[in-house]
Amino acid sequence: MAKFGNSIIKGLEISEIITILNRAYADEWLAYYQYFIEAKVVKGIMKDAAIAELTQHAADELRHANMVADRILQLGGTPLLNPKDWFTHTNCGYEEPTHFDVVNILQDSIKGEQCAISIYSTLVDMTRDKDIVTYDIVSQILADEVEHEEDLQALHDDITEFITDLKKSLN
């Protein structure tokens, strides 16, 4: 743990930051798996575009987990060591895919991104002017999560519009 580096944290308990970051760490691992498995089981129209998007997002979530774990260690904490703990510490949870069609998969993914945006927005507000290092990390992750939601929503909208237009043309 960087003793002098951590001395710049003002108005926050380091143990509280570690606890909150471990919750985000659990979210990132569960999000990684969510995207990974959705990319494997997704079916339907434009599934290749969805697979590409989901696979990229999985890689981003794994990168986020790494960033958060590194910060937890810098603060003198320990990232959650057992995957079972991800389920008890998560903010956003894990939704097992039950409908594999592209539209449902994208809707589930969008909900997950919206939860992540909410969590990281709170972390940005909490660390602003108090812990610049954590603030920088969670700000970067927040920007990625916003981009993910935009990408998924655009793909969802394109697919649903295509389906609607196709139905109209068949009638």
N, C-alpha and C positions, 0 to 999 in steps of 0.2 A: 504494500500500500504506500502510495506517495504521501508522506506526511505533510510536506510543505504545500504540495499541489492541492491537497484536500483542505488545507487551511483557508483557501479562498472561498469555500462554501459558506454562505451567510444566511442565517435564518431558517435553515433546514437541518434536521437530524440525518446524519449519514445513514443510520440504520433504517430510517423511514424511506430514504431514496432507494436503498438496496432492496427493501421489501417490495416497493412499487416496481422497480426494474425487474425483479424476479417474476412478478405477475406478467409484465410485458414479455419477458423471455419465454414464459410458458405459452403466451398467445402466439408468439412468432413461430415456435416449433409446431404448434397445432395448426397454424395457418399454412406453414410449409407442407405438412402432411395433407391438409385439406386440398391444396392445389395439386400436389403430386398425385393423389389418388383420383381426384376429379379428372385430371388429364388422361388418366388410364381408362376410366369407365365412361366418359362422355360419349354420347351418340347423337346422331341426327345431322341436320343440315348445317353446313359450315363448321363441322366439328374440327376440321384441321386448323381453322383460324382460332377456335377456342382452345385447342390443345397447345398451340404455339403461345397464346396469351397466358394460359394457366401454368405452363412450364416455365415461362419467364418469371412469372410472379412467385412461383415456388422458389426459384433461385434467389430472388430478392428477399423473400422472407427468411431464408437460411442466412443470407448476408446480414439481415437485421438481427437475427438471433446472435450471430457472432459479435456484432457491434455492442449489443446490450450485455452479453457475457463479459466482454472485455472491460466495459465500464464498471460492472459489478465487481470484477477483480481489482480494478484500479482503486475502488472505494474500500477495499479490504473485505469484501463479501465473497460469497461462494454462489455461483449460479446453481439453480436446482439440478441435482445430480441424478435423480431418478425420473424417468418419463411418467411414472404414475403420478408424480407431484404436479405435472403440467395440468392435469384435470382438476386438482383441488386448488390451484393457485391462479387459474386462468380468469381473465376478465371477460373474454368474448366467447369462451367455450369452443366446442367442436360439434359441428353438425354433420353426422354421417350422411353421405349422399344416399337418397332413397329413390330418386327419379333421375335417370341418367341422361335425359334429353338436354340438349344444349341450353335451352331457355331456363329450365329449372336450375341447372348447374350454375349458370351465370347469375341468376337471382340470389342463390345461396352465397356465392362469392361476393356479390355486391353488398349483401348484409354484413358479411365478415369485414369488408373494407370499411364500411360505415362505422362499425364498432371500433376498429383500429383507429380511425380518424378521431373519434370521440376520446379514446384513451390517450392518444398522443397529443391531442389538443390540450387536455388537462395537464399532461406532463410538461408541455411547453409553458403553460401559464404558471405552473408550480415552480419551475426552475428558472424562469426568466429573472435576471438580475440577482440570482441567488447561487446558482451552480452553472456557470457558463459552459463547462465541458459537457455535462449531461444535457443542458439546453441545446447545444450544438448537435449532439447525437440525435436527440428526439426530434429536433426540427428537421433534420435530414430524413429521418424515417417518416415523419408526418408528410413531407413533400412527396415521398414515394407512394405512401398510402393514398393520398389524394389522386395522384396520377393513375394508380391502379384502379380506383373507383371509376375515374373518367374513362379509362380504356375498356373496362368491363361493361360499363353502361353504354358506351358507343357501340360495342359489338352486340350487346343485347338488343339495343334499339334497331340496329341494322337488320338483325335476324328477324325480329318481330315484324318490322316493316315489310321485309321480303315475304314473310309468310302471309301477312294481310293482303299484300298486292297479289300474291299467287292465288289466294282464295277468291279474290274479286275477279280475277281473270278467268277462273274456272266456272264462275256462276253466270 
